[in-house]
Amino acid sequence: MFKKLLILCFALPLAACMGAGEGFGPIASTNALAPNTAMPTGEKTATPIAFAEFCVRNPQECKLPATEDMLAEIATAQAETKALVIPEEENGTDVWQSRTDVGPGDCEDFALTMRRILRGRYPEYSGSFLIATAYTEENQYHAVLTIETSVGTIVCDIRFPECAPWDALPYQWRLREVAGADFWQELGPVRNLPQTATAASGR
């Protein structure tokens, strides 16, 4: 009897991964798939060891692979975005938008447009394409697209002709989007500045 109980105890943790929960049968309609709430957010903690090991074995499934082909695709997406977003400072209320046709836009419009292009092409890595804000060397408030890759973070920016590693840019970082969340990360203190960076400049 004890042997049977021991086998049952070891089998129970596996049942959660391998079997159906009690009371859950075949879904009768798509209405049952419609969620009413979002899962709660929790405190930061360590990645499960087995998942970390999986990512070491399969980096392409966990972060955007920083291959030559992928970097070339990012450069292509940047060129397409520059063709769509004509740098122009907004007067009055600053409205963020993702452009689908050629027209005026500033830094956040560029970042959102490029993010949409890349997320559309690589939906499996959509969490790698995140908006961040910063203060420029001229004390202007600024927005860029950050790209999290297997070797680090790339920034694509309306101000510069090419994307670059995040720490190669002359910025004081302020906020960064968190994939799939209704909050952002705070990276640095707020400043009271009247102007937003828009026009391109050389590095």
Steps between C-alpha positions, in 0.01 A plus 500: 500500500784741593666430165179590316468830693864587424447445128186715515686786675768511231240482223290794623735786393519355149123482472475880497719514187369192324132465581180704490377668817186376667193658350668603174370320196494588130423869441145525373533842334744782444312703765677292762833640374411866561688622811344746745814595692876504465727285712644694795857627490743392768838584639817432301655161565755266348425318175422129550826311453356258243371791289838678518668179383247472216589854387871416507431202271246689283588872508299566185179410687563738790659813350524652157806335340768757419598336172628691196172429321293632791713814534454558127121464545509757780691741275242444225213570741675817614536621140131430437406693812715797401320504165162513678571745782610847388662670803283788614433647843137487612332824604265486795398162637753225437308208346685169471425308179623212286512614138386272218543767231755773437452803721642719774602354834740536787709263707223294659317467165820361350544256789139380490504461121819294501370293792183419304701398191731270696227349717302425185794316346617325815194449723680224689746766623250783552617543860848588372382826338440756776463878518730691736526867590808702588648849526736601220831679532304818418254436788211410272255225594532220246357160404673212321443137409707252699560150366597229747723242328694193605815713545354821644280802429494693172343847469342632180447873500356770272802720576771272363550326165570155648392293799761466773570326832302669776808617691655664192238777504534829694179452701387499861236229505160571658235231431472170315196305387440159656375243247135410555464713815297810585799660669851607398837474671652816647868524407583850621359818658248727333593848373267789420577576135283678242639356179493159329777385268388464139753579232778271383859580585839338452667284763 
